[in-house]
Amino acid sequence: MKKFLFKISFYIIGIIAILLFLGTYADGNTDDNYLHFTGPKPSDMVMGDSRGSQAVIPNILDDKLKGREFNNFSLNITESPYGQVYFEAIKKKLNPDTKDGIFILTVDPWNLSIDKNVKEAKDLSENTSALADMNLYDVKPNYEYLLKHYPETWFNIYRDREAIAKSNTYLHQNGWMEVNVNVEPDTLKKRQDRKVSDYIEFVKTQKISQYRLNAFEDIIEYLKTKGTVYIVRIPGFKGIMEIENKYSPDFSKKIKSIAQKKGVKFFDFSQQSDQYIFTDGNHMYKESGKVFTAQIADSILLDKKR
């Protein structure tokens, strides 16, 4: 028996060694979230859902707001809508020594809504997100994340590593989700039509949530103790904005009221749909994101001068 255990221990050690080795290749190709849980912890952050993850590019902010190093900690409306799960994750992600940070909270009606059928907070979608159970946000490789939230064989991590080729959805170390797709007009129209159809059905199940609005205000209050907070409403293309405005016609007014109550600035770009290209109607194309992010930075610089 002892001889058997001795032999099998080498087998187990070998397997662990292989897994540890494969984990070192985890990168922006691994999945859409992994690099959000690797360090270092930032003092300047962008928060929100997938609209924010693609439209706000940290290195543009860094270039224009000198001396800053932004991290985009936006995931998607399933995993990072405003709520207590996201709030706790933000606290874990943020450098605890931050005193003069800049925080950009991106909003749309969807990351402040819940499914009408949800009756209790424990049933919210984000409770199954990595944000709900992760403890480590600043280690690389992050084996905790890979063990808990990478369901495929770890050999795929090595096979799909960015050194071979970047994936069409590539997560940068600074948290920006770079999406590379065909943006020819005919292709865009097909995606936009499909997204409009999806959202027409989606709104039937959703309602603006006081729980999420309360959490949003709590996040603002917390971040104000660490620096300056800016709220930004990112547009979608015209068809999506028509759905949003019908779904919540007073949304911008509601956010402006919160901003005034909390003493923070609200930059509302919701009327500027025609200035940008959207990959699917909802998410901004990366070239438009560069222009949009520069506009946010300019708005912050102007505010700082006052």
N, C-alpha and C positions, 0 to 999 in steps of 0.2 A: 504493500500500500504506500509506504514512504517513497519507494522508488518510482511508483506511478505519479505521485504528487510532485516529486522532484522533476520528472520529465515534463509533466503538463505545465509546470510553472514556467519553463522556458518557452513553451508554446504561447502561453498567455502574455508573457513579457514581450515576445516577438510581435504579437498582434497589437499590443499597446504602442510599441515603438513605431510600427507602421502607421497607425492612426495619428500619432503625434507628428510624424513626418508629413503625412498628407495634409494635416490641418495647417501647416505653415504656408500652404499654397492658397488658402482661402483669401479671396480678394473681391473686387467689385463685380466680377462675373458670377460669384458663388450663388448669390440670390439678391433680391432687391433690398434686403435689410441688414445683412451681416456687418458691413462697415459702420453702420450706426452704433455698433456696440464695441468699437475699437477706439483707442485713445488718440491723442490726449484730450482731456476734458476742456471744452471751449468756454470762453468768457463772453463771446458774441454769438448769438444764435438766431436762426430762422426756424419758425415752428408752423405747423399746419398739416395739410393733407397732401395728396399727390399733385394737386394743382400747384401748390407751393414748392413741392420737391423738384419739379421740372422747370418752373418759371423763374425761380430766384437762385442766382448763381453766385456762390460765396466769393470766388476770386474777383468778380467784378466789384463787389462791395469792398473787398480788401484794397483793391487798387484805388478806388475813389475815396474811401474813408480811411485815410492813412493811419497806420499803426494798429489796424484791426485784423483779426483772423477769424472769419465767420465759419460757422458750421451749420449746415442745413439739416435740422433734426425733424424734418417733415416726412411722414410715411404715407398713409392713405386714409380714406374715411372709415375703413373697416378697423384699422389698427390704431390710428392716432386722431380720432375725433376729440374735441375738447371734453374732458371729463377727469375724474380722479385718477384713473390709470395713467393717462398722459401726464397729468400734473406731477405724479410721483416719479415718473420716468424723467421728466424735465429736471427735477431736483437731483436725480442721480447723475444725469448727463452733464449738468452745468458744473464748471469749476467752482468749488465751494468758497474760494477766496475772492470771487468776483465782486468788485465794488463799483465799477464804472463801465459795465457792459452795455451793448446795444442789442435790443431784442425786437425782432420783427415777427409779429403774430399775423399770419395770413388767414383770412376768413372767407367763407362762402356759406350759403344756407345749409349745405350738406354736412359740414363738420360741426354744425351746431344743431343737428336734428337727430332724432331717434326713430326707429321703427315703431309704428303705432301699436304693434302687438306686444312690445316689451313693457312689462309691468314693474319689474324690479331691476335695480342697478346691476345685480349679479348676472343678469341675462343679456347685458350689453355685449356687442360684438367684440369690443377691445379686450374683454376678459380672457379671450383665447390668444391674444397677441403676445409676441415676445416681450412687449413692454410690461405685461402683467406679471411676469415671473423672473425676469432677468435681474441679476445683482451686479454684474460686472459690465461697465460701459467704457472702459479705458485700457483694455488689454488686447494685445495682438500677438499671436493668434488667440482668439476668444473661444476656448474649448467648451466653455459653459454654453455659449450660443449654439455651437455646432452639435453638441450632444442633445440639447433640448429642441432645437428648431431646424436642423438640417436633416430631413427625412430620407434623403437618398444615400447611396453608397458613397463613402468619402473618396473613392477612386475617381468619382466624377469631379471633385474639387480640383484634382490634379489635371484631369483631362480637359476641363473647361477653363483653366487658368488664363488670365488676361495676357500673359506672355505669348500665348498662341494667337489669340485674336480677341478684341473687345466684343462683348455681346451687344445686341441691339438696344438692350436696356442695361446700361452700365452705371453702377453706383460709384461715384468718386469718393476718395477718402474724406473730403470736406462735406459729404452728404448730398451733393447735387446728383440727381438722377438724370443722366444724359440718355436721351432716346433718339435713335437714328432710324428714321423711316422715310419712305417715299412721300414727298410733299408736292407731287405734281397735282394740278387742280382736279383732275378727274378722280384720282385716288383719294384726295382729301375729301371731296364731296361724298364719296361712298362712306367714308368713316364718319363724317359729320352726320349724315342721314341716319346711320346706324346708332350713333350716340344719342341723337335726338329721340329716336324711337325708344331706346333704352330708358332715357330719363322721363319720358312721358309715362312709362309704366312705373318707374322708380318713385316718382312723386306721390303716387297713389298709396304707397306704404309708409310715407314719412310725415313727420310733423316737427316743427321747431320745438326744441326741448328747453324747458326752464332749468333742468338739471345741468345741461351743457352750458347754458348761459351763465349759471352760477359758478361753474367750474372755470369758465373763461375769465370771469371777473376775479376769481381767487388766484388764477395764474398771473394775471396782470398785477395784482397787489403784491404777490411774492416777487415777481421780477422787478418791480419798482424799487425794492430794497437792494437790488443788485445793479441797477443802472437805469437806462432810459428805454421806455417801451413805445413801439410804433405798431399800430394796427394797419394792415394793408388788405384791401379787397381786390383780388385778382379777377379779371374778366375771363369769361369763356367767349366763344364766338357767338354771333348774333342769335342764332337759333337756341343755344343753351341759355343765354341771358334772358330771352323771352320766357322760357320755362321758369327760370329762377324768379323773375320779377312777378310772374303770375302766382307762383308758389308762395312767395313771401314778399309782397309789394312794398312793405315798410322795412325791409331788411337793413338797408344802408342807414335809414333813420334810426333804427334800433341800435346799430353799432355805434353810430355817432353819439347817441345818448350815453352809451356805456363809456365811450372815450371821454366825453365831457365830465361825466361823474367821477371817473378815475384820474382825470387830469393828464391824459395822454393824447397824442396826435393820431388822427385817423386819415389815411390817404386812400381815397376812394377812386379806383381806376375802372369802375364797373361800366362806365359809359364809353370806354375806349376800345371796344371790341374790334373795330375796323382798322386799328393800327397794328394788329399783330396777326401772325399765322398760328393756327392751332392744329396739332397733329391729328386730333380726332374730334375737334369741336370743344373739348373740355380742357385739354392740356396744351400749354404754349410750346411751340416749336423752339428749339434751342437758340436759333438766331434771333428770334423775337424776344426770347428770354434775356439775352444780352442787353437789348435795348430797354426792356422793361426793368431789369435790375438796375441799370444806370439811372433810370427815372426815379426809382426808389431812393437810391443813394443821393441823387441831386435834391430830392425832397427833404431828406435827413440833413444834408449840408445846409440847406436854406433854413431849416428849423434851428439848427445849431447857431446860426448867425444872429438870430433874433434875440 
